[in-house]
Amino acid sequence: SGHGQIGLTAQLCYHSSSLDLTTIPVVETDLTMAALSNLPEILQPKDEDIQMMLSAGVHTGTRNSDSMMTEYIWRRRNDGIHILNIGKTWEKLILAARIIVAIENPEDVIAISARPYGMRAVLKFANYTGANSIAGRYTPGTFTNQITKQFREPRLLVVTDPRTDSQSVKEASYVNIPVIALCDSDSPLQHVDVAIPANNKGKHSIGLMYWMLAREVLRLRGTITRDEWEVPVDLFFHRDVEELKKTEDEQAAKLEEGAAPVDYAEEIPAPEEAPVVDPSLVVPEAAVPAAAAPAADYAAGGWEGDAGATGGEQW
Protein backbone atom coordinates (compact mmCIF):
# COMPACT_ATOMS: atom_id res chain seq x y z
CA SER A 1 0.00 0.00 0.00
CA GLY A 2 0.95 3.66 -0.13
CA HIS A 3 1.63 3.75 3.61
CA GLY A 4 4.01 0.83 3.28
CA GLN A 5 5.89 2.53 0.45
CA ILE A 6 6.44 5.64 2.54
CA GLY A 7 7.60 3.45 5.40
CA LEU A 8 10.04 1.77 3.00
CA THR A 9 11.36 5.18 1.99
CA ALA A 10 11.83 6.01 5.67
CA GLN A 11 13.84 2.85 6.22
CA LEU A 12 16.04 3.46 3.19
CA CYS A 13 16.69 7.02 4.32
CA TYR A 14 17.59 5.88 7.81
CA HIS A 15 20.25 3.53 6.48
CA SER A 16 21.82 6.28 4.42
CA SER A 17 25.21 7.56 5.50
CA SER A 18 23.89 11.00 6.50
CA LEU A 19 20.57 12.50 7.46
CA ASP A 20 21.06 15.76 5.60
CA LEU A 21 18.32 16.91 3.28
CA THR A 22 20.67 16.66 0.33
CA THR A 23 21.21 12.91 0.81
CA ILE A 24 17.54 11.96 1.14
CA PRO A 25 15.88 10.75 -2.06
CA VAL A 26 12.95 12.80 -3.26
CA VAL A 27 9.60 11.18 -2.59
CA GLU A 28 7.38 11.07 -5.64
CA THR A 29 4.23 13.19 -5.53
CA ASP A 30 2.09 10.33 -6.85
CA LEU A 31 3.37 8.12 -4.04
CA THR A 32 2.41 10.72 -1.42
CA MET A 33 -1.00 11.23 -2.98
CA ALA A 34 -1.67 7.50 -2.98
CA ALA A 35 -0.64 7.20 0.64
CA LEU A 36 -2.90 10.04 1.77
CA SER A 37 -5.80 9.61 -0.66
CA ASN A 38 -8.36 10.18 2.11
CA LEU A 39 -7.18 13.78 2.58
CA PRO A 40 -8.23 16.62 0.25
CA GLU A 41 -5.65 17.82 -2.21
CA ILE A 42 -5.03 21.08 -0.35
CA LEU A 43 -4.01 19.16 2.79
CA GLN A 44 -1.60 16.82 1.03
CA PRO A 45 2.03 17.08 2.19
CA LYS A 46 4.74 18.40 -0.08
CA ASP A 47 7.94 16.57 -0.88
CA GLU A 48 9.85 19.00 1.35
CA ASP A 49 7.61 18.13 4.30
CA ILE A 50 8.28 14.40 3.95
CA GLN A 51 12.01 15.02 3.56
CA MET A 52 12.12 17.17 6.69
CA MET A 53 10.29 14.50 8.70
CA LEU A 54 12.71 11.83 7.53
CA SER A 55 15.80 13.96 8.16
CA ALA A 56 14.61 14.79 11.70
CA GLY A 57 14.05 11.11 12.50
CA VAL A 58 10.29 11.38 13.07
CA HIS A 59 9.86 7.83 11.74
CA THR A 60 12.38 6.30 14.19
CA GLY A 61 10.74 4.45 17.06
CA THR A 62 12.17 2.43 19.94
CA ARG A 63 13.00 -1.22 20.52
CA ASN A 64 9.80 -1.72 22.52
CA SER A 65 6.26 -1.37 21.24
CA ASP A 66 2.86 -0.96 22.84
CA SER A 67 0.00 -3.17 21.71
CA MET A 68 -2.18 -0.13 20.97
CA MET A 69 0.53 1.40 18.75
CA THR A 70 0.71 -1.61 16.44
CA GLU A 71 -1.42 0.01 13.73
CA TYR A 72 1.03 2.95 13.51
CA ILE A 73 4.16 0.77 13.17
CA TRP A 74 5.17 -0.18 9.64
CA ARG A 75 7.85 -2.78 10.43
CA ARG A 76 10.80 -3.62 12.63
CA ARG A 77 14.42 -3.34 11.53
CA ASN A 78 17.06 -6.00 12.01
CA ASP A 79 18.52 -4.15 14.99
CA GLY A 80 15.13 -4.15 16.71
CA ILE A 81 14.15 -0.51 16.10
CA HIS A 82 10.52 -0.01 15.06
CA ILE A 83 9.79 2.19 12.05
CA LEU A 84 6.69 4.38 12.30
CA ASN A 85 4.37 5.08 9.40
CA ILE A 86 5.02 8.57 8.06
CA GLY A 87 1.71 8.63 6.19
CA LYS A 88 -0.34 8.12 9.34
CA THR A 89 1.81 10.67 11.14
CA TRP A 90 0.78 13.33 8.63
CA GLU A 91 -2.88 12.28 8.77
CA LYS A 92 -3.00 12.59 12.54
CA LEU A 93 -1.09 15.88 12.38
CA ILE A 94 -3.77 17.36 10.12
CA LEU A 95 -6.50 15.96 12.37
CA ALA A 96 -4.90 17.54 15.44
CA ALA A 97 -4.59 20.92 13.69
CA ARG A 98 -8.27 20.83 12.72
CA ILE A 99 -9.24 20.08 16.33
CA ILE A 100 -7.10 22.95 17.65
CA VAL A 101 -8.64 25.38 15.16
CA ALA A 102 -12.13 24.33 16.27
CA ILE A 103 -11.43 25.80 19.73
CA GLU A 104 -12.82 29.34 19.60
CA ASN A 105 -10.49 30.81 22.20
CA PRO A 106 -6.85 29.87 21.48
CA GLU A 107 -5.95 30.39 25.15
CA ASP A 108 -8.12 27.37 26.06
CA VAL A 109 -5.46 25.13 24.47
CA ILE A 110 -2.53 24.14 26.71
CA ALA A 111 0.68 22.54 25.42
CA ILE A 112 2.62 20.57 28.03
CA SER A 113 6.15 19.20 28.02
CA ALA A 114 8.01 17.89 31.05
CA ARG A 115 10.75 16.56 28.77
CA PRO A 116 13.60 19.09 28.41
CA TYR A 117 13.81 18.57 24.65
CA GLY A 118 10.22 19.77 24.26
CA MET A 119 10.20 22.82 26.52
CA ARG A 120 11.41 25.26 23.89
CA ALA A 121 9.08 23.78 21.26
CA VAL A 122 6.07 24.10 23.58
CA LEU A 123 6.85 27.74 24.37
CA LYS A 124 7.26 28.61 20.69
CA PHE A 125 4.09 26.74 19.75
CA ALA A 126 2.12 28.68 22.37
CA ASN A 127 3.68 31.95 21.22
CA TYR A 128 2.74 31.59 17.56
CA THR A 129 -0.71 30.01 18.01
CA GLY A 130 -1.89 32.05 21.01
CA ALA A 131 -2.18 29.00 23.29
CA ASN A 132 -0.90 28.53 26.83
CA SER A 133 2.02 26.33 27.79
CA ILE A 134 3.37 24.45 30.79
CA ALA A 135 7.08 23.83 30.29
CA GLY A 136 8.85 21.84 32.96
CA ARG A 137 7.38 20.17 36.00
CA TYR A 138 3.61 19.87 36.06
CA THR A 139 2.04 20.80 39.40
CA PRO A 140 -0.45 18.09 40.44
CA GLY A 141 -3.96 19.46 40.85
CA THR A 142 -3.65 22.13 38.16
CA PHE A 143 -6.79 20.82 36.44
CA THR A 144 -8.66 19.42 39.45
CA ASN A 145 -7.91 21.52 42.55
CA GLN A 146 -9.61 24.92 42.45
CA ILE A 147 -7.74 26.16 45.54
CA THR A 148 -4.33 26.20 43.86
CA LYS A 149 -3.11 29.41 42.26
CA GLN A 150 -2.18 27.58 39.06
CA PHE A 151 -5.69 26.18 38.58
CA ARG A 152 -6.71 26.13 34.92
CA GLU A 153 -9.71 24.93 32.97
CA PRO A 154 -8.56 24.26 29.40
CA ARG A 155 -10.66 22.75 26.65
CA LEU A 156 -7.82 20.90 24.91
CA LEU A 157 -4.48 19.44 25.91
CA VAL A 158 -1.41 18.91 23.69
CA VAL A 159 1.11 16.56 25.31
CA THR A 160 4.67 15.81 24.23
CA ASP A 161 4.98 12.37 25.85
CA PRO A 162 2.06 10.46 27.44
CA ARG A 163 4.45 8.63 29.78
CA THR A 164 6.45 11.62 31.00
CA ASP A 165 3.34 13.80 31.21
CA SER A 166 1.18 11.04 32.70
CA GLN A 167 -0.04 13.18 35.62
CA SER A 168 -1.55 15.83 33.36
CA VAL A 169 -3.12 13.17 31.11
CA LYS A 170 -4.67 11.44 34.12
CA GLU A 171 -6.11 14.67 35.49
CA ALA A 172 -7.46 15.57 32.06
CA SER A 173 -9.44 12.32 32.08
CA TYR A 174 -11.01 13.32 35.41
CA VAL A 175 -12.40 16.59 34.03
CA ASN A 176 -13.19 15.38 30.47
CA ILE A 177 -10.45 17.27 28.62
CA PRO A 178 -9.50 15.78 25.22
CA VAL A 179 -5.80 15.00 24.81
CA ILE A 180 -3.58 15.19 21.72
CA ALA A 181 -0.22 13.47 22.23
CA LEU A 182 3.00 12.73 20.34
CA CYS A 183 3.26 8.97 20.76
CA ASP A 184 6.31 6.80 20.14
CA SER A 185 6.16 3.08 19.47
CA ASP A 186 6.22 2.33 23.22
CA SER A 187 3.91 5.11 24.44
CA PRO A 188 0.78 4.17 26.41
CA LEU A 189 -2.46 5.39 24.83
CA GLN A 190 -4.71 5.35 27.89
CA HIS A 191 -6.81 8.55 28.04
CA VAL A 192 -5.24 9.77 24.76
CA ASP A 193 -7.84 10.86 22.19
CA VAL A 194 -5.59 11.72 19.22
CA ALA A 195 -2.23 9.95 18.96
CA ILE A 196 0.30 11.42 16.53
CA PRO A 197 2.84 8.66 15.84
CA ALA A 198 6.25 10.29 16.00
CA ASN A 199 9.59 10.09 17.72
CA ASN A 200 9.06 12.01 20.98
CA LYS A 201 12.60 11.47 22.34
CA GLY A 202 14.69 13.44 19.83
CA LYS A 203 14.98 17.20 20.01
CA HIS A 204 14.80 17.63 16.24
CA SER A 205 11.76 15.39 15.91
CA ILE A 206 9.85 17.12 18.70
CA GLY A 207 10.71 20.58 17.41
CA LEU A 208 9.73 19.72 13.85
CA MET A 209 6.36 18.23 14.87
CA TYR A 210 5.41 21.29 16.91
CA TRP A 211 6.59 23.55 14.09
CA MET A 212 4.45 21.68 11.55
CA LEU A 213 1.48 21.66 13.92
CA ALA A 214 1.73 25.41 14.52
CA ARG A 215 2.12 26.06 10.79
CA GLU A 216 -0.93 23.97 9.92
CA VAL A 217 -3.01 25.68 12.63
CA LEU A 218 -2.12 29.11 11.25
CA ARG A 219 -2.88 27.93 7.73
CA LEU A 220 -6.33 26.68 8.67
CA ARG A 221 -7.06 29.92 10.50
CA GLY A 222 -6.08 31.90 7.43
CA THR A 223 -3.29 33.76 9.20
CA ILE A 224 -0.64 32.61 6.73
CA THR A 225 -0.72 31.23 3.20
CA ARG A 226 0.26 27.72 2.19
CA ASP A 227 3.21 28.88 0.15
CA GLU A 228 5.71 29.61 2.87
CA TRP A 229 6.06 30.36 6.59
CA GLU A 230 8.87 32.76 7.40
CA VAL A 231 9.50 31.28 10.89
CA PRO A 232 12.48 28.87 10.73
CA VAL A 233 12.17 25.45 12.31
CA ASP A 234 15.40 26.02 14.23
CA LEU A 235 13.55 28.20 16.73
CA PHE A 236 11.63 25.15 17.95
CA PHE A 237 14.73 23.03 18.56
CA HIS A 238 16.11 22.57 22.06
CA ARG A 239 19.45 24.28 22.67
CA ASP A 240 21.82 23.28 25.45
CA VAL A 241 23.47 25.88 27.64
CA GLU A 242 26.90 24.53 26.72
CA GLU A 243 26.15 24.91 23.02
CA LEU A 244 25.02 28.49 23.57
CA LYS A 245 28.24 29.28 25.44
CA LYS A 246 30.34 27.75 22.68
CA THR A 247 28.47 29.77 20.07
CA GLU A 248 28.95 32.98 22.03
CA ASP A 249 32.66 32.27 22.50
CA GLU A 250 33.10 31.59 18.79
CA GLN A 251 31.32 34.81 17.86
CA ALA A 252 33.42 36.79 20.34
CA ALA A 253 36.62 35.25 18.93
CA LYS A 254 35.56 36.16 15.38
CA LEU A 255 34.86 39.74 16.44
CA GLU A 256 38.27 40.01 18.07
CA GLU A 257 40.03 38.64 15.00
CA GLY A 258 38.10 40.85 12.61
CA ALA A 259 38.53 44.05 14.63
CA ALA A 260 41.23 46.35 13.17
CA PRO A 261 43.85 47.82 15.56
CA VAL A 262 43.01 51.38 16.58
CA ASP A 263 45.72 54.05 16.32
CA TYR A 264 45.13 56.18 19.39
CA ALA A 265 47.94 58.57 18.43
CA GLU A 266 45.76 59.97 15.64
CA GLU A 267 42.82 60.59 17.95
CA ILE A 268 44.76 62.41 20.74
CA PRO A 269 45.71 65.98 19.67
CA ALA A 270 49.30 67.11 20.17
CA PRO A 271 49.89 69.49 23.13
CA GLU A 272 50.21 73.17 22.29
CA GLU A 273 53.68 74.72 22.68
CA ALA A 274 54.11 77.44 25.34
CA PRO A 275 54.68 80.94 23.92
CA VAL A 276 58.29 82.21 23.93
CA VAL A 277 58.79 85.34 26.09
CA ASP A 278 61.56 87.86 25.42
CA PRO A 279 63.68 88.22 28.63
CA SER A 280 64.35 91.91 27.86
CA LEU A 281 60.66 92.73 28.22
CA VAL A 282 60.32 91.25 31.76
CA VAL A 283 60.39 93.97 34.50
CA PRO A 284 62.20 92.74 37.67
CA GLU A 285 60.27 93.18 40.94
CA ALA A 286 61.75 95.29 43.77
CA ALA A 287 63.80 93.20 46.11
CA VAL A 288 62.76 93.45 49.74
CA PRO A 289 65.24 92.40 52.49
CA ALA A 290 64.00 89.41 54.42
CA ALA A 291 65.02 90.75 57.85
CA ALA A 292 63.66 94.27 57.33
CA ALA A 293 60.00 93.45 57.69
CA PRO A 294 60.25 91.60 61.08
CA ALA A 295 62.46 94.33 62.47
CA ALA A 296 60.02 97.04 61.46
CA ASP A 297 57.11 95.17 63.05
CA TYR A 298 58.97 94.76 66.35
CA ALA A 299 59.96 98.39 66.39
CA ALA A 300 56.37 99.49 65.83
CA GLY A 301 54.69 97.66 68.72
CA GLY A 302 56.67 94.66 69.85
CA TRP A 303 55.76 91.05 69.43
CA GLU A 304 52.36 89.75 70.41
CA GLY A 305 54.08 87.31 72.77
CA ASP A 306 55.48 90.18 74.85
CA ALA A 307 52.02 91.73 75.10
CA GLY A 308 50.64 88.47 76.42
CA ALA A 309 53.38 88.19 79.01
CA THR A 310 52.77 91.76 80.20
CA GLY A 311 49.07 90.98 80.65
CA GLY A 312 49.99 87.95 82.79
CA GLU A 313 52.12 90.01 85.18
CA GLN A 314 49.15 92.26 85.97
CA TRP A 315 47.26 89.40 87.78
MOJO-V732295 format. One record per backbone hydrogen bond with DSSP energy under -0.5 kcal/mol. NH is the residue of the N-H (numbers start at 1). CO is the residue of the C=O. Records with the same first field share a line. If there is no record, write none. Layout:
NH->CO, CO
This chain:
5->1
6->2
7->3
8->4
9->5
10->6
11->7
12->8
13->9
14->10
15->11
16->13
23->20
24->20, 21
32->28
33->29
34->30
35->31
36->32
37->34
39->36
43->40
44->41
50->46
51->47
52->48
53->49
54->50
55->51
56->52
57->54
58->53
60->57
61->59, 82
66->185
69->66
70->67
72->69
73->70
74->83
75->83
77->81
80->77
82->62
83->75
84->59, 82
85->72
86->84
89->85
90->86
91->87
92->88
93->89
94->90
95->91
96->92
97->93
98->94
99->95
100->96
101->97
102->98
103->99, 100
104->102
106->104
108->105
109->106
110->156
111->132
112->158
113->134
118->115
119->115, 116
120->116
122->118
123->119
124->120
125->121
126->122
127->123
128->124
129->125
130->126
132->109
134->111
136->113, 134
140->138
142->139
145->141
146->144
148->145
151->148
152->142
155->108
156->108
157->178
158->110
159->157, 180
160->112
165->161
166->163
169->165
170->166
171->167
172->168
173->169
174->170
175->171
176->173
177->172
178->155, 176
180->157
181->194
182->159
183->181, 196
187->184
192->189
193->179, 191
194->179
196->181, 194
197->195
198->183
199->58
200->198
206->202
207->203
208->204
209->205
210->206
211->207
212->208
213->209
214->210
215->211
216->212
217->213
218->214
219->215
220->216
221->217
222->218, 219
223->218
224->218
235->232
236->233
237->234
244->240
245->241
246->242
247->243
248->244
249->245
250->246
251->247
252->248
253->249
254->250
255->251
256->252
257->253
258->254
259->255
264->262
266->263
267->263
268->264
269->267
279->277
281->278
282->279
284->282
293->289
294->290
295->291
296->292
297->293
298->294
299->295
300->296
301->297
302->297, 298
307->303
308->304
309->305
310->306
311->307
312->308
313->309
314->310
315->312
